[in-house]
């Protein structure tokens, strides 16, 4: 294999990684607002429930715990944490990315491979497809693990028990003001009394 083919392979691989992979790797919220695959509910009575299929509506919070759906009024809930479910998205991204790379590689080489001694042999489309499927499966497994590891718990609802009064600090001005909780966005809550 001469140097120009190596350069061509590198350029195609680089262009694929720069332009195609980011489109697969973007993390999208693919669920409806208020629905998450896993969740934790912290109640005012001190109980903490963890389960699957967290569904939040304006009035209730539901969670599947040990096969039974438990529903709570929003006024009973202090905090809700959820995992967004990025593992399957990362698995699909990595698997499809690997299939794309192997398809590009087959298109460029026309199924010809060269061993370390310079012997060129040709793979059939079936052999190439089988190898591509194996590599895509391995990449999808790695993507699933990456998505599972980096899918942290995030707070999706927080309601402090504070008799309706809170203090809010605005970082841009350093002003401390007192507001009613109903008129304040969730991200502005800093401390409560």
N, C-alpha and C positions, 0 to 999 in steps of 0.2 A: 504494500500500500504506500503510495507516495505522499509527500507532505501536503500537497494541495487537497487531497481527500480528507486528511486530518483537520486541516483548517476549515474546510467546508462543514464537517461534522461538528466542530466546535462552534462555528457561527450559527448553525441551525439549532444546536442545543441551547446556546446563549439566547438567541431570539425567542425560542420557545419558553425558556425560564423567565425572561423579562416580560413578554407580552401575553402569554397564554396562562401560565400558572397563577398569577395574581387574580385572574378572573375566577378560577376554580377555588382559590384559597380565601376569598372574601367570606366573612362570617355574616350571614344574614339571619335576621329574626324570622324564621319560617313558620312561626306559630302565631295564632291570634293573640291579641293583647290580653293578658291576664291568664294565659294557659302556659304551663311549664311542665316538662317531663318529671322533674323531681322537686320536692319542696320541703321546707321546715316551717312549722307554725309555732310561735311562742305566744302562749296565752297569759292573760293577767293573773290567773290563779297559779301560775308557776309551771304548768305542764308544757312540755316541748314535744311536738309530734313530728315525725319524719316519715315521708312516704312518697308515692308516685302520683302522677296526674294532678298536679296542683291547678285549681281553677279559681280565679278571683273574679267576682262580680262587684257591683257597687255596694251590695248589702251583705254578701256572704263570702266565705272562703271555704273551699272543699278540697279534701285530700284523701287519696286512697291509702289506708294504713292497714297492713296485714289482710288485704282482700276486702275490707269493708270501707265504704266511703263515709268520711266524717265531715260534717258541715257545721261551720260556726258562724255566728253573727259577727259582722265586722267590728262591733263594739266590744267583743270578748277578746279580740286579737290585738296584741301589742306589736308584734313584728312578724313579717313573713320573709323568708329567704328562699331563693330558688336557684337551681342550676338551669342554664339555658339549653342544654342538650347539644353541645357542639361536637360530640364524638362522632356521630353519624355523618355530619357535614364534612368533617376533616377526613373521615374514611372515604367518602365519595370523591372528595377533591384529590386525595393522593392516588386512589385507584384510577380515576379518569386521567390524571396527569401522567401516570405510568403508561396507561394504554396509548395516550397521545404520543409519548416519546417512542414507544415501540413501533407505532404506526409510521411515524416520521422516519425512524431508522430503517424500517422495511422499504419504505418508498425511496429512500436515498440509495440503499445498497442493493435493492431488488432481490433480497434474500441471500446474497452472497456473503459468506464470512471467511475470514482469513485467520489461520492459526499462526502460532509463533514461528513456524518454519516457512511461511510464505505460501502454503498450500491453500487454494481457494476451493471451498465447497458451497453448494447451493442448498438452502433449506426450502422445503415446500411451504406453501401458505399455511397448511394445517399444523406443521411443526412450529412455525413462527407464531401462529395464533395460540397454540398450547403454551409455549414459553411466555408469551405476552400475558396470558390469563394467570399463569403462576406468579409472575412478577407483579401483576396488578393486585392479586390477592394479598401478597406479602406487603405491598405498599399500602393497601387499604387497612390491613391490620395495624401497621405502624401508625397510620393516620388516625385510626380509632383510639389507639393508646395515647397519642399526643393530644387529641381532643378531649379525652377523658381526664387526663392529668391536668390540663390547663383550664378546665371548665370549673371555675371556683364558685363558691356560694356568693350570691350577691343579694343585698337587701332590696326587695321590690315594694315593701310596704312597711311603714313605721308610724306608730301612733302612741306617743308617750302619754301616760296618765298624769295630767298636770292641771286639771281644773280649768282648762281652756286658755291659760295664759302661758306664753313662752317668751324667751328673749332671743332676739335675732341679731347677729352681727353681720354687717355688710362689709366684706373685705376691702372693697374699693375705697370706702370712706372711713372705715373704722368706727362707724356710728353704731351704738347699741340702742335698739328700740324695742318696745313691747308691742306685740301684735296678738290678735286672736288666731288660733291654729287654723280655723276655717279659711282665713284669707292669706295663708302663707304656703308657698310651694314646699314640697318635701325636701328638696336639696338645701334649703336655707335653714333647716332646724339645726341648731348648735347645742343648746342646753335647755333644760326645762326645770320648772319649780312646781 
